[in-house]
Amino acid sequence: MKKALLLALLFTVSSSSFAVSVDQNLLNKAKSGDRASQEEVAKFYRFSGEEGESLSWLYKAYENGSGYAAGKIAKAYYDGEMGLQRDRSEAWSWYRKGAELNDKTSLIFMADDYAKETVKQYRDSSGYSPKYSDSYQLELQRKEERQERARKEQALKYLVQCINELKDAECNIRYAKLRRTLYGNLDESAFKAVQRAAEKGYLEAFTELAFYYENGYIVKEEPSKAYEYLQYTASKNEKNALEKLGEAYLQAHKYNLAKDEKKGINYLEKAGALGNGDAYRTLGDYYFTDKNNAVDLNRAIGYYEKGVALGNPYTAWNLAALYSAHDEKLEKSRSYYTKEMAKLMALAADGGLLEAQLALASAHEKGQFGLHSRSKAKYYYELAAKQGSGEAKLKLKGFN
């Protein structure tokens, strides 16, 4: 029905100006209060560049109970579009309104927002609180951990709402992954969510099922079945399956596959082009650290840089390691690579990589790579300690 309405909008042409104009019957229905028509009229005006008129109809549709309209208004505030000033706080408020009306985009936004690590509310901007005692800082860390868990549990509630109200496959996958981070790989609820998504034909669900069968989580370990799932989804260009199969062919250590460099590189490059940063990490490692392969620093750097551009913390860390080991063989100055290593370490540390957090903390503590900040050293040791690093916990005692 909605497609038919949209076509009516797009192909109704004014004989005098040859400009696309809104269908009068549709406009009349919108004016009479029909919510679906109001949404379509808003789409039409946005398509034709009349953003103010589009926004006006979105407000009307929202007042008529449209979650879709609330989500679009939220995005306009978030990106500063449709004549609105960019306002993240206002955007959040509208996304919440959209979630209350079961708009999928709004529900996912709210879930993602709550799933983020808890904001440090009781520290200064560096994360360093020199005036507080050890016991207070420990209690502060525990409080932040409780807050983080509570936020993720709230994120799960939004995803459950999306699953229950919309029967959405993507929300099932997001729910499964978040459940695993909270409750581990043997969580039955996560596995059932993956199964529901697979029943709806959602490609990533089959890649997730391969994970369970490959490792024997919840189900009996069956590598052959995992391989079948990956083959199926890779044939449909699902990026995560392409990455896993590419790595398997390149390293020949899974699914009884023989090494096939050409096939492995092809799979991984496809996965990387589709946005999988781990694929570029594997390719970079192949030309930098693989003992059975000739070192090719330029190819390794090229792949790592592509992974960094995708925000992959592992490629940032490995590229920093490459610069550290071989800066004398590369074309630019040592000072250039020293600065680049500092940036890359920060990207990796902020991306949650434990070894990068420890290395960056040590660099700030000792004045390496042009870095020197006691407060930042403490901050990164705290991040590492939060991940269970005994070394970081010992280091932190010296800061108080």
Protein Blocks (a to p, Z undefined) as FASTA:
>chain_A
ZZmmmmmmmmmccfklopacddfklmmmmmnopaklmmmmmmmmmmnopamlmmmmmmmm
mmnopaklmmmmmmmmmnopghiacdfklmmmmmmmmmmnopaklmmmmmmmmmpccddf
kbcfkopafkbcfklmmmmmmmmmmmmmmmmmmmmmmmmmmmmmnopaklmmmmmmmmmm
mnojklfklmmmmmmmmmnopaklmmmmmmmmmnopoiacdfklmmmmmmmmmmnopakl
mmmmmmmmmnopgghiacdfklmmmmmmmmmmnopaklmmmmmmmmmmmmkbccdfklmm
mmmmmmmmnopaklmmmmmmmmmmmmmmpmbdfklmmmmmmmmmmmmmmnopaklmmmmm
mmmmnopghiacfklmmmmmmmmmmnopaklmmmmmmmZZ
